[in-house]
Each structure stands twice: as structure tokens, then as C-alpha cells.
Amino acid sequence: MVKVIHVHLIFERKDYYFGSVKGVYKVLDESQLGIKESYLYKALAADGDTKVTRRP
């Protein structure tokens, strides 16, 4: 089974699709996402569904 990480930036009205968390952070940075890479790994492993963050 292949997982796809969908990142939707509400204020920029952009959607991104990635195959890994590392890929997310190669294109976007922590300030854009509002979440650290290590926490995103844990959040996706815990529930694997959706993670909503605040805009910094």
C-alpha cells in the first residue's frame, strides 16, 4: 500500500502531494507548515489521517 501526503496551504491556495515526510520538507519549510518534521512523523504514525496546524 502506498501512502500519499497531501498538504493544503489554505492562505496560499496551493495543494502539494508527497510520497514521504522528507519530501515535504525538501519543498516546504517548517514556517510554512507550522509543524516540525519530527512531530509530523509522530502525528502521521499515531493517527495517520489528518493533521491541522496553525499558521505561524
PDB file of N, CA, C and O in Angstrom:
ATOM      1  N   MET A   1       0.839  -1.174   0.000  1.00  0.00           N
ATOM      2  CA  MET A   1       0.000   0.000   0.000  1.00  0.00           C
ATOM      3  C   MET A   1       0.888   1.243   0.000  1.00  0.00           C
ATOM      4  O   MET A   1       1.850   1.325   0.764  1.00  0.00           O
ATOM      5  N   VAL A   2       0.571   2.185  -0.839  1.00  0.00           N
ATOM      6  CA  VAL A   2       1.327   3.429  -0.953  1.00  0.00           C
ATOM      7  C   VAL A   2       0.543   4.545  -0.264  1.00  0.00           C
ATOM      8  O   VAL A   2      -0.656   4.709  -0.489  1.00  0.00           O
ATOM      9  N   LYS A   3       1.238   5.307   0.577  1.00  0.00           N
ATOM     10  CA  LYS A   3       0.604   6.453   1.220  1.00  0.00           C
ATOM     11  C   LYS A   3       1.025   7.720   0.503  1.00  0.00           C
ATOM     12  O   LYS A   3       2.161   7.851   0.046  1.00  0.00           O
ATOM     13  N   VAL A   4       0.100   8.638   0.415  1.00  0.00           N
ATOM     14  CA  VAL A   4       0.371   9.936  -0.183  1.00  0.00           C
ATOM     15  C   VAL A   4       0.069  10.992   0.881  1.00  0.00           C
ATOM     16  O   VAL A   4      -0.970  10.952   1.540  1.00  0.00           O
ATOM     17  N   ILE A   5       0.985  11.923   1.033  1.00  0.00           N
ATOM     18  CA  ILE A   5       0.793  13.017   1.973  1.00  0.00           C
ATOM     19  C   ILE A   5       0.316  14.222   1.175  1.00  0.00           C
ATOM     20  O   ILE A   5       1.017  14.725   0.297  1.00  0.00           O
ATOM     21  N   HIS A   6      -0.884  14.670   1.498  1.00  0.00           N
ATOM     22  CA  HIS A   6      -1.474  15.835   0.828  1.00  0.00           C
ATOM     23  C   HIS A   6      -1.328  17.025   1.754  1.00  0.00           C
ATOM     24  O   HIS A   6      -1.785  16.990   2.897  1.00  0.00           O
ATOM     25  N   VAL A   7      -0.691  18.080   1.264  1.00  0.00           N
ATOM     26  CA  VAL A   7      -0.526  19.317   2.024  1.00  0.00           C
ATOM     27  C   VAL A   7      -1.326  20.387   1.317  1.00  0.00           C
ATOM     28  O   VAL A   7      -1.099  20.691   0.146  1.00  0.00           O
ATOM     29  N   HIS A   8      -2.267  20.951   2.052  1.00  0.00           N
ATOM     30  CA  HIS A   8      -3.095  22.031   1.506  1.00  0.00           C
ATOM     31  C   HIS A   8      -2.775  23.301   2.283  1.00  0.00           C
ATOM     32  O   HIS A   8      -3.012  23.371   3.489  1.00  0.00           O
ATOM     33  N   LEU A   9      -2.237  24.303   1.594  1.00  0.00           N
ATOM     34  CA  LEU A   9      -1.930  25.589   2.214  1.00  0.00           C
ATOM     35  C   LEU A   9      -3.107  26.527   1.934  1.00  0.00           C
ATOM     36  O   LEU A   9      -3.265  27.039   0.826  1.00  0.00           O
ATOM     37  N   ILE A  10      -3.916  26.735   2.953  1.00  0.00           N
ATOM     38  CA  ILE A  10      -5.165  27.476   2.796  1.00  0.00           C
ATOM     39  C   ILE A  10      -4.941  28.903   2.304  1.00  0.00           C
ATOM     40  O   ILE A  10      -5.575  29.337   1.343  1.00  0.00           O
ATOM     41  N   PHE A  11      -4.042  29.631   2.961  1.00  0.00           N
ATOM     42  CA  PHE A  11      -3.873  31.040   2.634  1.00  0.00           C
ATOM     43  C   PHE A  11      -3.178  31.258   1.295  1.00  0.00           C
ATOM     44  O   PHE A  11      -3.343  32.308   0.673  1.00  0.00           O
ATOM     45  N   GLU A  12      -2.412  30.283   0.853  1.00  0.00           N
ATOM     46  CA  GLU A  12      -1.731  30.386  -0.441  1.00  0.00           C
ATOM     47  C   GLU A  12      -2.528  29.726  -1.555  1.00  0.00           C
ATOM     48  O   GLU A  12      -2.186  29.844  -2.732  1.00  0.00           O
ATOM     49  N   ARG A  13      -3.598  29.028  -1.172  1.00  0.00           N
ATOM     50  CA  ARG A  13      -4.461  28.305  -2.118  1.00  0.00           C
ATOM     51  C   ARG A  13      -3.667  27.365  -3.015  1.00  0.00           C
ATOM     52  O   ARG A  13      -3.813  27.362  -4.237  1.00  0.00           O
ATOM     53  N   LYS A  14      -2.820  26.564  -2.364  1.00  0.00           N
ATOM     54  CA  LYS A  14      -1.995  25.606  -3.101  1.00  0.00           C
ATOM     55  C   LYS A  14      -2.109  24.226  -2.476  1.00  0.00           C
ATOM     56  O   LYS A  14      -2.267  24.085  -1.263  1.00  0.00           O
ATOM     57  N   ASP A  15      -2.026  23.215  -3.327  1.00  0.00           N
ATOM     58  CA  ASP A  15      -2.027  21.829  -2.894  1.00  0.00           C
ATOM     59  C   ASP A  15      -0.739  21.164  -3.349  1.00  0.00           C
ATOM     60  O   ASP A  15      -0.271  21.381  -4.467  1.00  0.00           O
ATOM     61  N   TYR A  16      -0.179  20.356  -2.473  1.00  0.00           N
ATOM     62  CA  TYR A  16       1.038  19.603  -2.775  1.00  0.00           C
ATOM     63  C   TYR A  16       0.800  18.145  -2.396  1.00  0.00           C
ATOM     64  O   TYR A  16       0.059  17.852  -1.458  1.00  0.00           O
ATOM     65  N   TYR A  17       1.426  17.248  -3.122  1.00  0.00           N
ATOM     66  CA  TYR A  17       1.317  15.820  -2.847  1.00  0.00           C
ATOM     67  C   TYR A  17       2.718  15.229  -2.765  1.00  0.00           C
ATOM     68  O   TYR A  17       3.559  15.474  -3.631  1.00  0.00           O
ATOM     69  N   PHE A  18       2.960  14.448  -1.717  1.00  0.00           N
ATOM     70  CA  PHE A  18       4.287  13.891  -1.472  1.00  0.00           C
ATOM     71  C   PHE A  18       4.185  12.410  -1.136  1.00  0.00           C
ATOM     72  O   PHE A  18       3.150  11.923  -0.680  1.00  0.00           O
ATOM     73  N   GLY A  19       5.286  11.714  -1.373  1.00  0.00           N
ATOM     74  CA  GLY A  19       5.370  10.305  -1.040  1.00  0.00           C
ATOM     75  C   GLY A  19       6.044  10.052   0.295  1.00  0.00           C
ATOM     76  O   GLY A  19       6.034   8.926   0.793  1.00  0.00           O
ATOM     77  N   SER A  20       6.635  11.100   0.885  1.00  0.00           N
ATOM     78  CA  SER A  20       7.313  10.935   2.172  1.00  0.00           C
ATOM     79  C   SER A  20       7.360  12.267   2.910  1.00  0.00           C
ATOM     80  O   SER A  20       7.209  13.335   2.317  1.00  0.00           O
ATOM     81  N   VAL A  21       7.573  12.173   4.223  1.00  0.00           N
ATOM     82  CA  VAL A  21       7.708  13.373   5.041  1.00  0.00           C
ATOM     83  C   VAL A  21       8.970  14.127   4.637  1.00  0.00           C
ATOM     84  O   VAL A  21       8.964  15.358   4.600  1.00  0.00           O
ATOM     85  N   LYS A  22      10.045  13.416   4.337  1.00  0.00           N
ATOM     86  CA  LYS A  22      11.282  14.058   3.880  1.00  0.00           C
ATOM     87  C   LYS A  22      11.018  14.899   2.636  1.00  0.00           C
ATOM     88  O   LYS A  22      11.543  16.005   2.507  1.00  0.00           O
ATOM     89  N   GLY A  23      10.212  14.378   1.730  1.00  0.00           N
ATOM     90  CA  GLY A  23       9.870  15.102   0.514  1.00  0.00           C
ATOM     91  C   GLY A  23       9.125  16.394   0.796  1.00  0.00           C
ATOM     92  O   GLY A  23       9.321  17.395   0.108  1.00  0.00           O
ATOM     93  N   VAL A  24       8.267  16.369   1.814  1.00  0.00           N
ATOM     94  CA  VAL A  24       7.527  17.564   2.203  1.00  0.00           C
ATOM     95  C   VAL A  24       8.501  18.673   2.577  1.00  0.00           C
ATOM     96  O   VAL A  24       8.367  19.814   2.136  1.00  0.00           O
ATOM     97  N   TYR A  25       9.496  18.311   3.409  1.00  0.00           N
ATOM     98  CA  TYR A  25      10.428  19.316   3.921  1.00  0.00           C
ATOM     99  C   TYR A  25      11.532  19.692   2.934  1.00  0.00           C
ATOM    100  O   TYR A  25      12.305  20.614   3.195  1.00  0.00           O
ATOM    101  N   LYS A  26      11.614  18.990   1.807  1.00  0.00           N
ATOM    102  CA  LYS A  26      12.528  19.422   0.746  1.00  0.00           C
ATOM    103  C   LYS A  26      11.922  20.580  -0.044  1.00  0.00           C
ATOM    104  O   LYS A  26      12.644  21.413  -0.592  1.00  0.00           O
ATOM    105  N   VAL A  27      10.591  20.624  -0.098  1.00  0.00           N
ATOM    106  CA  VAL A  27       9.896  21.646  -0.870  1.00  0.00           C
ATOM    107  C   VAL A  27       9.390  22.788   0.015  1.00  0.00           C
ATOM    108  O   VAL A  27       9.501  23.960  -0.348  1.00  0.00           O
ATOM    109  N   LEU A  28       8.838  22.440   1.168  1.00  0.00           N
ATOM    110  CA  LEU A  28       8.254  23.422   2.084  1.00  0.00           C
ATOM    111  C   LEU A  28       9.066  23.463   3.370  1.00  0.00           C
ATOM    112  O   LEU A  28       9.718  22.483   3.732  1.00  0.00           O
ATOM    113  N   ASP A  29       9.024  24.593   4.054  1.00  0.00           N
ATOM    114  CA  ASP A  29       9.763  24.667   5.309  1.00  0.00           C
ATOM    115  C   ASP A  29       8.814  24.682   6.509  1.00  0.00           C
ATOM    116  O   ASP A  29       7.594  24.780   6.374  1.00  0.00           O
ATOM    117  N   GLU A  30       9.420  24.582   7.664  1.00  0.00           N
ATOM    118  CA  GLU A  30       8.675  24.481   8.919  1.00  0.00           C
ATOM    119  C   GLU A  30       7.752  25.676   9.136  1.00  0.00           C
ATOM    120  O   GLU A  30       6.649  25.512   9.658  1.00  0.00           O
ATOM    121  N   SER A  31       8.177  26.858   8.751  1.00  0.00           N
ATOM    122  CA  SER A  31       7.352  28.050   8.951  1.00  0.00           C
ATOM    123  C   SER A  31       6.105  28.038   8.064  1.00  0.00           C
ATOM    124  O   SER A  31       5.061  28.559   8.458  1.00  0.00           O
ATOM    125  N   GLN A  32       6.204  27.455   6.886  1.00  0.00           N
ATOM    126  CA  GLN A  32       5.038  27.342   6.012  1.00  0.00           C
ATOM    127  C   GLN A  32       4.045  26.315   6.536  1.00  0.00           C
ATOM    128  O   GLN A  32       2.834  26.486   6.399  1.00  0.00           O
ATOM    129  N   LEU A  33       4.561  25.252   7.135  1.00  0.00           N
ATOM    130  CA  LEU A  33       3.717  24.154   7.581  1.00  0.00           C
ATOM    131  C   LEU A  33       3.187  24.335   8.995  1.00  0.00           C
ATOM    132  O   LEU A  33       2.106  23.845   9.323  1.00  0.00           O
ATOM    133  N   GLY A  34       3.936  25.030   9.828  1.00  0.00           N
ATOM    134  CA  GLY A  34       3.518  25.217  11.205  1.00  0.00           C
ATOM    135  C   GLY A  34       3.723  23.993  12.070  1.00  0.00           C
ATOM    136  O   GLY A  34       3.082  23.855  13.112  1.00  0.00           O
ATOM    137  N   ILE A  35       4.615  23.096  11.651  1.00  0.00           N
ATOM    138  CA  ILE A  35       4.872  21.858  12.383  1.00  0.00           C
ATOM    139  C   ILE A  35       6.297  21.396  12.087  1.00  0.00           C
ATOM    140  O   ILE A  35       6.780  21.519  10.962  1.00  0.00           O
ATOM    141  N   LYS A  36       6.957  20.866  13.106  1.00  0.00           N
ATOM    142  CA  LYS A  36       8.316  20.356  12.912  1.00  0.00           C
ATOM    143  C   LYS A  36       8.274  18.987  12.242  1.00  0.00           C
ATOM    144  O   LYS A  36       7.300  18.244  12.370  1.00  0.00           O
ATOM    145  N   GLU A  37       9.334  18.675  11.536  1.00  0.00           N
ATOM    146  CA  GLU A  37       9.409  17.406  10.819  1.00  0.00           C
ATOM    147  C   GLU A  37       9.254  16.211  11.760  1.00  0.00           C
ATOM    148  O   GLU A  37       8.525  15.269  11.451  1.00  0.00           O
ATOM    149  N   SER A  38       9.930  16.244  12.895  1.00  0.00           N
ATOM    150  CA  SER A  38       9.863  15.121  13.834  1.00  0.00           C
ATOM    151  C   SER A  38       8.448  14.933  14.377  1.00  0.00           C
ATOM    152  O   SER A  38       8.006  13.801  14.576  1.00  0.00           O
ATOM    153  N   TYR A  39       7.735  16.035  14.617  1.00  0.00           N
ATOM    154  CA  TYR A  39       6.368  15.926  15.120  1.00  0.00           C
ATOM    155  C   TYR A  39       5.429  15.396  14.036  1.00  0.00           C
ATOM    156  O   TYR A  39       4.506  14.640  14.338  1.00  0.00           O
ATOM    157  N   LEU A  40       5.650  15.777  12.796  1.00  0.00           N
ATOM    158  CA  LEU A  40       4.807  15.282  11.705  1.00  0.00           C
ATOM    159  C   LEU A  40       4.953  13.778  11.558  1.00  0.00           C
ATOM    160  O   LEU A  40       3.962  13.084  11.331  1.00  0.00           O
ATOM    161  N   TYR A  41       6.172  13.260  11.683  1.00  0.00           N
ATOM    162  CA  TYR A  41       6.379  11.810  11.648  1.00  0.00           C
ATOM    163  C   TYR A  41       5.534  11.131  12.718  1.00  0.00           C
ATOM    164  O   TYR A  41       4.851  10.143  12.447  1.00  0.00           O
ATOM    165  N   LYS A  42       5.586  11.671  13.941  1.00  0.00           N
ATOM    166  CA  LYS A  42       4.840  11.077  15.053  1.00  0.00           C
ATOM    167  C   LYS A  42       3.337  11.200  14.856  1.00  0.00           C
ATOM    168  O   LYS A  42       2.594  10.259  15.135  1.00  0.00           O
ATOM    169  N   ALA A  43       2.890  12.341  14.382  1.00  0.00           N
ATOM    170  CA  ALA A  43       1.460  12.574  14.185  1.00  0.00           C
ATOM    171  C   ALA A  43       0.882  11.642  13.121  1.00  0.00           C
ATOM    172  O   ALA A  43      -0.214  11.109  13.293  1.00  0.00           O
ATOM    173  N   LEU A  44       1.602  11.446  12.040  1.00  0.00           N
ATOM    174  CA  LEU A  44       1.115  10.563  10.980  1.00  0.00           C
ATOM    175  C   LEU A  44       1.161   9.100  11.397  1.00  0.00           C
ATOM    176  O   LEU A  44       0.323   8.307  10.967  1.00  0.00           O
ATOM    177  N   ALA A  45       2.131   8.735  12.229  1.00  0.00           N
ATOM    178  CA  ALA A  45       2.225   7.361  12.715  1.00  0.00           C
ATOM    179  C   ALA A  45       1.119   7.064  13.718  1.00  0.00           C
ATOM    180  O   ALA A  45       0.607   5.946  13.770  1.00  0.00           O
ATOM    181  N   ALA A  46       0.750   8.060  14.513  1.00  0.00           N
ATOM    182  CA  ALA A  46      -0.251   7.868  15.560  1.00  0.00           C
ATOM    183  C   ALA A  46      -1.657   7.689  14.987  1.00  0.00           C
ATOM    184  O   ALA A  46      -2.331   6.705  15.291  1.00  0.00           O
ATOM    185  N   ASP A  47      -2.098   8.636  14.161  1.00  0.00           N
ATOM    186  CA  ASP A  47      -3.447   8.503  13.623  1.00  0.00           C
ATOM    187  C   ASP A  47      -3.462   8.308  12.114  1.00  0.00           C
ATOM    188  O   ASP A  47      -4.406   7.736  11.569  1.00  0.00           O
ATOM    189  N   GLY A  48      -2.426   8.779  11.443  1.00  0.00           N
ATOM    190  CA  GLY A  48      -2.270   8.544  10.013  1.00  0.00           C
ATOM    191  C   GLY A  48      -3.297   9.209   9.122  1.00  0.00           C
ATOM    192  O   GLY A  48      -3.304   8.984   7.911  1.00  0.00           O
ATOM    193  N   ASP A  49      -4.163  10.021   9.698  1.00  0.00           N
ATOM    194  CA  ASP A  49      -5.234  10.578   8.899  1.00  0.00           C
ATOM    195  C   ASP A  49      -4.999  12.033   8.542  1.00  0.00           C
ATOM    196  O   ASP A  49      -4.447  12.321   7.481  1.00  0.00           O
ATOM    197  N   THR A  50      -5.399  12.946   9.392  1.00  0.00           N
ATOM    198  CA  THR A  50      -5.315  14.368   9.103  1.00  0.00           C
ATOM    199  C   THR A  50      -4.661  15.103  10.251  1.00  0.00           C
ATOM    200  O   THR A  50      -4.907  14.793  11.417  1.00  0.00           O
ATOM    201  N   LYS A  51      -3.833  16.072   9.925  1.00  0.00           N
ATOM    202  CA  LYS A  51      -3.197  16.911  10.941  1.00  0.00           C
ATOM    203  C   LYS A  51      -3.372  18.354  10.502  1.00  0.00           C
ATOM    204  O   LYS A  51      -2.862  18.764   9.459  1.00  0.00           O
ATOM    205  N   VAL A  52      -4.097  19.121  11.306  1.00  0.00           N
ATOM    206  CA  VAL A  52      -4.316  20.538  11.019  1.00  0.00           C
ATOM    207  C   VAL A  52      -3.413  21.340  11.935  1.00  0.00           C
ATOM    208  O   VAL A  52      -3.368  21.094  13.140  1.00  0.00           O
ATOM    209  N   THR A  53      -2.690  22.304  11.366  1.00  0.00           N
ATOM    210  CA  THR A  53      -1.794  23.140  12.158  1.00  0.00           C
ATOM    211  C   THR A  53      -2.214  24.597  12.041  1.00  0.00           C
ATOM    212  O   THR A  53      -2.949  24.984  11.132  1.00  0.00           O
ATOM    213  N   ARG A  54      -1.732  25.386  12.974  1.00  0.00           N
ATOM    214  CA  ARG A  54      -1.995  26.820  12.945  1.00  0.00           C
ATOM    215  C   ARG A  54      -0.984  27.498  12.048  1.00  0.00           C
ATOM    216  O   ARG A  54       0.147  27.038  11.892  1.00  0.00           O
ATOM    217  N   ARG A  55      -1.402  28.569  11.478  1.00  0.00           N
ATOM    218  CA  ARG A  55      -0.462  29.354  10.681  1.00  0.00           C
ATOM    219  C   ARG A  55       0.336  30.230  11.631  1.00  0.00           C
ATOM    220  O   ARG A  55      -0.242  30.951  12.444  1.00  0.00           O
ATOM    221  N   PRO A  56       1.678  30.174  11.536  1.00  0.00           N
ATOM    222  CA  PRO A  56       2.515  30.964  12.447  1.00  0.00           C
ATOM    223  C   PRO A  56       2.401  32.455  12.188  1.00  0.00           C
ATOM    224  O   PRO A  56       3.044  33.251  12.872  1.00  0.00           O
TER     225      PRO A  56
END
